[in-house]
Amino acid sequence: MRRERAPIWIAILAAIGAAFFVVPLIGLVVKTPWGDALQSLTSTDTLEALKLSLIASLSATAVSLVLGVPLAWIYARIDFPGRTVLRALTTLPMVLPPVVGGIALFLAFGRRGLVGSLLDTTFGITLPFTTAGVVFAETFVAMPFLVLTVEAGLRSMDRRYEDAARTLGARRWTVFTRVTLPLIAPSLLAGAVLCWARALGEFGATITFAGNFPGVTQTMPLAVYLLLESNHPEGSFILSLLLLLVSLAVLVGLRHRWLGSA
């Protein structure tokens, strides 16, 4: 491929743009108290927050797979009135302020919410300020990433393989599990990883809908916030760096699909 030389003004502006992102990350690395890293990462509060973050984010990813893959299939394959509006509403959490999402969840699934009151009075189920509430909040903000990624994979796949399987007598479920899923496996994996990473880093909707209770609803981002507001903000630097490394690992792992580089 022919190499181009960037005009000086483009190079300068690009360098400033890159520095805008890189300098804060360098600042985090430089200012992190490395001598206290091991103590902070192995403290009881940190381990509890890390455990809860992993459980909640993986649970949110599992729920997103169960509900999001069929939803993506509907969007990609079925034409029905209102599809565009419904698709916009179900992907809205990607751009919605997380705190607003938390308020919406509270009004819907709170003890006096549209659905929450029924769950409370009929089944005795309460979601706000519980670990299940954390999973709900993380699923709400993370599932759109999986839906859009899987939908793109379904739209770009060669449907002739499905047609050939049906011609040979395969049932719909067999075609879906034996043909469709293997063909969209890269998109499915990418969507699941993005969904998990978004759930792991969720803050606003979680603290609004589930609160910040250690061992119950306090995830890693909430623990970072609590440390930053306390008299030991250095601990928040270490936990922030840990979340940064996780996010970086996700981007590197998906570089072929999202960054287009080796």
C-alpha positions as CSV (number, residue, x, y, z in Angstrom):
1,M,0.0,0.0,0.0
2,R,1.3,3.4,-0.9
3,R,2.4,5.5,2.0
4,E,1.2,9.1,2.3
5,R,2.8,12.0,4.1
6,A,0.4,13.9,6.2
7,P,0.2,17.7,5.8
8,I,1.9,19.4,8.8
9,W,-1.4,21.0,10.0
10,I,-3.2,17.6,10.0
11,A,-0.2,16.0,11.8
12,I,-0.3,18.7,14.5
13,L,-4.0,18.5,15.1
14,A,-3.9,14.7,15.1
15,A,-1.1,14.8,17.6
16,I,-3.1,17.1,19.9
17,G,-6.1,14.8,19.5
18,A,-4.1,11.8,20.4
19,A,-2.5,13.6,23.4
20,F,-6.0,14.4,24.6
21,F,-6.5,10.7,25.2
22,V,-3.0,9.5,26.0
23,V,-1.9,12.1,28.6
24,P,-4.7,11.4,31.2
25,L,-3.8,7.7,30.9
26,I,-0.1,8.4,31.4
27,G,-1.0,10.6,34.4
28,L,-2.9,7.7,35.9
29,V,0.1,5.3,35.5
30,V,2.6,7.9,36.8
31,K,0.6,9.0,39.8
32,T,-0.5,5.5,40.9
33,P,1.2,4.6,44.2
34,W,2.8,1.4,43.1
35,G,4.2,0.6,46.5
36,D,0.7,0.3,47.9
37,A,-0.7,-1.6,44.9
38,L,-0.5,-5.1,46.4
39,Q,-2.1,-4.0,49.7
40,S,-4.9,-2.2,48.0
41,L,-5.7,-5.0,45.5
42,T,-5.7,-7.7,48.2
43,S,-7.8,-5.8,50.8
44,T,-11.1,-7.3,51.8
45,D,-13.2,-4.5,50.4
46,T,-11.4,-4.6,47.0
47,L,-11.8,-8.4,46.7
48,E,-15.5,-8.2,47.6
49,A,-16.0,-5.5,45.0
50,L,-14.0,-7.4,42.4
51,K,-16.0,-10.6,43.1
52,L,-19.3,-8.9,42.9
53,S,-18.2,-7.1,39.7
54,L,-17.3,-10.4,38.0
55,I,-20.5,-12.2,39.1
56,A,-22.8,-9.3,38.1
57,S,-21.1,-8.5,34.8
58,L,-21.0,-12.2,33.7
59,S,-24.6,-12.6,34.8
60,A,-25.5,-9.5,32.8
61,T,-23.7,-10.9,29.8
62,A,-25.5,-14.3,30.1
63,V,-28.9,-12.5,30.3
64,S,-27.9,-10.4,27.3
65,L,-27.0,-13.5,25.3
66,V,-30.3,-15.2,26.1
67,L,-32.5,-12.1,25.3
68,G,-30.2,-10.2,22.9
69,V,-29.5,-12.8,20.3
70,P,-33.2,-13.5,19.5
71,L,-33.8,-9.7,19.5
72,A,-30.9,-9.2,17.1
73,W,-32.3,-11.9,14.9
74,I,-35.7,-10.3,14.8
75,Y,-34.2,-6.9,13.8
76,A,-32.1,-8.5,11.1
77,R,-34.6,-10.8,9.6
78,I,-38.2,-9.7,10.3
79,D,-39.9,-6.6,8.9
80,F,-42.8,-5.4,11.0
81,P,-44.5,-2.1,11.7
82,G,-42.6,0.0,14.3
83,R,-39.4,-2.0,14.0
84,T,-37.3,1.2,13.5
85,V,-38.8,2.8,16.6
86,L,-38.5,-0.3,18.7
87,R,-34.9,-0.8,17.6
88,A,-34.1,2.8,18.5
89,L,-35.7,2.4,22.0
90,T,-33.8,-0.8,22.7
91,T,-30.5,0.7,21.8
92,L,-31.1,4.0,23.5
93,P,-29.2,3.1,26.6
94,M,-26.0,3.3,24.6
95,V,-26.3,7.1,24.5
96,L,-28.7,7.6,27.4
97,P,-27.0,9.2,30.5
98,P,-26.5,6.2,32.9
99,V,-28.1,8.0,35.8
100,V,-31.2,8.6,33.7
101,G,-31.2,4.9,32.9
102,G,-31.1,4.1,36.6
103,I,-34.0,6.4,37.3
104,A,-36.0,4.8,34.5
105,L,-35.3,1.3,36.0
106,F,-36.3,2.6,39.4
107,L,-39.6,3.9,38.1
108,A,-40.3,0.6,36.3
109,F,-38.9,-2.0,38.7
110,G,-38.9,-0.2,42.1
111,R,-41.3,-1.3,44.8
112,R,-43.8,1.3,43.6
113,G,-42.8,1.1,39.9
114,L,-44.9,-0.1,37.0
115,V,-43.7,-3.7,37.2
116,G,-41.9,-3.6,40.5
117,S,-45.1,-3.2,42.5
118,L,-46.5,-6.3,40.9
119,L,-43.4,-8.2,41.6
120,D,-43.4,-7.1,45.2
121,T,-47.0,-7.7,46.1
122,T,-47.4,-10.9,44.0
123,F,-44.1,-12.7,44.3
124,G,-42.3,-10.8,47.1
125,I,-39.5,-9.9,44.7
126,T,-37.6,-6.7,45.4
127,L,-34.9,-5.6,42.9
128,P,-33.6,-2.1,44.0
129,F,-30.6,-2.1,46.3
130,T,-30.0,-5.8,45.7
131,T,-27.4,-7.8,43.8
132,A,-30.1,-8.7,41.3
133,G,-30.6,-5.0,40.9
134,V,-27.0,-4.6,39.9
135,V,-27.4,-7.3,37.2
136,F,-30.6,-5.6,36.0
137,A,-28.8,-2.2,35.7
138,E,-25.7,-3.7,34.0
139,T,-27.9,-5.6,31.5
140,F,-29.9,-2.5,30.7
141,V,-26.8,-0.5,29.6
142,A,-24.8,-3.3,28.2
143,M,-27.1,-5.5,26.1
144,P,-27.5,-3.0,23.2
145,F,-23.8,-3.5,22.4
146,L,-24.4,-7.2,21.9
147,V,-27.6,-6.7,20.0
148,L,-26.1,-4.3,17.5
149,T,-23.0,-6.4,17.0
150,V,-24.9,-9.7,16.5
151,E,-27.4,-7.9,14.2
152,A,-24.6,-6.7,12.0
153,G,-23.2,-10.2,11.8
154,L,-26.6,-11.6,10.8
155,R,-27.1,-9.0,8.1
156,S,-23.6,-9.6,6.6
157,M,-23.7,-13.5,6.6
158,D,-24.3,-15.5,3.5
159,R,-27.9,-16.8,3.9
160,R,-27.4,-19.4,1.1
161,Y,-26.0,-21.8,3.7
162,E,-29.2,-21.6,5.7
163,D,-31.3,-22.0,2.5
164,A,-29.2,-25.1,1.6
165,A,-29.7,-26.6,5.1
166,R,-33.5,-26.1,4.8
167,T,-33.5,-27.7,1.4
168,L,-31.9,-30.7,2.9
169,G,-34.7,-31.0,5.4
170,A,-33.2,-29.4,8.5
171,R,-35.6,-27.8,10.9
172,R,-35.4,-24.1,11.9
173,W,-33.8,-24.9,15.3
174,T,-31.2,-27.1,13.7
175,V,-30.4,-24.5,11.0
176,F,-30.1,-21.9,13.7
177,T,-27.8,-23.9,16.0
178,R,-25.8,-25.8,13.3
179,V,-25.5,-23.1,10.6
180,T,-26.4,-19.6,11.8
181,L,-24.6,-19.5,15.1
182,P,-21.3,-20.9,13.8
183,L,-21.4,-18.4,10.9
184,I,-21.9,-15.4,13.2
185,A,-19.6,-16.8,16.0
186,P,-17.1,-14.0,15.6
187,S,-19.8,-11.3,15.9
188,L,-21.4,-13.2,18.8
189,L,-18.0,-13.4,20.6
190,A,-17.2,-9.7,19.9
191,G,-20.7,-8.6,21.1
192,A,-20.4,-10.7,24.3
193,V,-17.0,-9.3,25.2
194,L,-18.1,-5.7,24.5
195,C,-21.2,-6.3,26.6
196,W,-19.2,-7.8,29.4
197,A,-16.7,-4.9,29.4
198,R,-19.5,-2.3,29.4
199,A,-21.2,-4.1,32.3
200,L,-18.0,-4.4,34.2
201,G,-17.5,-0.6,34.0
202,E,-21.1,0.5,34.6
203,F,-21.5,3.1,37.3
204,G,-24.4,5.6,37.0
205,A,-27.3,3.2,36.5
206,T,-26.0,0.9,39.2
207,I,-25.5,3.4,41.9
208,T,-28.9,5.0,41.1
209,F,-30.9,1.7,41.0
210,A,-29.0,-0.6,43.3
211,G,-27.1,1.8,45.6
212,N,-23.5,1.4,46.9
213,F,-23.6,-1.2,49.7
214,P,-20.3,-3.2,50.3
215,G,-20.7,-6.9,49.6
216,V,-24.2,-6.5,48.1
217,T,-24.2,-3.8,45.4
218,Q,-20.7,-2.2,45.5
219,T,-18.9,-3.1,42.3
220,M,-15.4,-2.0,41.3
221,P,-16.5,1.4,39.7
222,L,-18.5,2.2,42.8
223,A,-15.5,1.2,45.0
224,V,-13.3,3.6,43.0
225,Y,-15.8,6.4,43.6
226,L,-16.0,5.7,47.3
227,L,-12.2,5.7,47.7
228,L,-12.0,8.9,45.7
229,E,-14.4,10.6,48.0
230,S,-12.6,9.3,51.1
231,N,-9.4,10.3,52.8
232,H,-7.5,7.7,50.7
233,P,-7.9,8.7,47.1
234,E,-4.6,6.9,46.2
235,G,-6.5,3.6,46.4
236,S,-8.9,4.7,43.7
237,F,-5.9,5.2,41.4
238,I,-4.9,1.6,41.7
239,L,-8.4,0.3,41.1
240,S,-8.9,2.7,38.2
241,L,-5.7,1.3,36.6
242,L,-7.0,-2.2,37.0
243,L,-10.2,-1.3,35.2
244,L,-8.1,0.5,32.6
245,L,-6.0,-2.7,31.9
246,V,-9.2,-4.7,31.5
247,S,-10.6,-2.3,29.0
248,L,-7.3,-2.2,27.1
249,A,-7.2,-6.0,27.0
250,V,-10.7,-6.0,25.5
251,L,-9.7,-3.5,22.8
252,V,-6.6,-5.4,22.0
253,G,-8.5,-8.7,21.8
254,L,-11.0,-7.2,19.4
255,R,-8.5,-5.2,17.4
256,H,-9.1,-7.1,14.1
257,R,-12.8,-6.4,14.2
258,W,-12.9,-2.9,15.6
259,L,-9.5,-1.4,14.9
260,G,-8.7,-3.1,11.7
261,S,-5.0,-3.7,12.6
262,A,-2.9,-6.6,13.5
